Amino acid sequence: RKDIGERLVGRIVGMAKRAGAEVLVTCCPLCQYNLEVYQVQKEPVPCLYFTEAIGLAMGLGALRWFKRHLIDPEGVLREKGLLG
């Protein structure tokens, strides 16, 4: 149910923002998808699958599939100096 998904994701994202998060990282691809699909905030928080975060940590830079994300993570990653 869309209304339940939006409410639960809103709570998760809200708590993450209050804790200072600017990007979310999940260990579950379905969770990553749901966190992107059900965000209705004015300023949505990008969500990465953990293997993408590992790739960034290993210096792979911008990954070509970032453009496939529903919430583009490149802006905030570039702002934080994680992308060239």
FENSUL-V454445 format. One record per helix or strand. SS is the DSSP state (helix for helix, strand for strand). FROM is the first residue (numbers start at 0). TO is the last residue. If there is no record, write none. Layout:
ss=SS from=FROM to=TO
ss=SS from=FROM to=TO
//
This chain:
ss=helix from=1 to=17
ss=strand from=22 to=25
ss=helix from=28 to=36
ss=strand from=45 to=48
ss=helix from=49 to=56
ss=helix from=63 to=67
ss=helix from=73 to=78
//
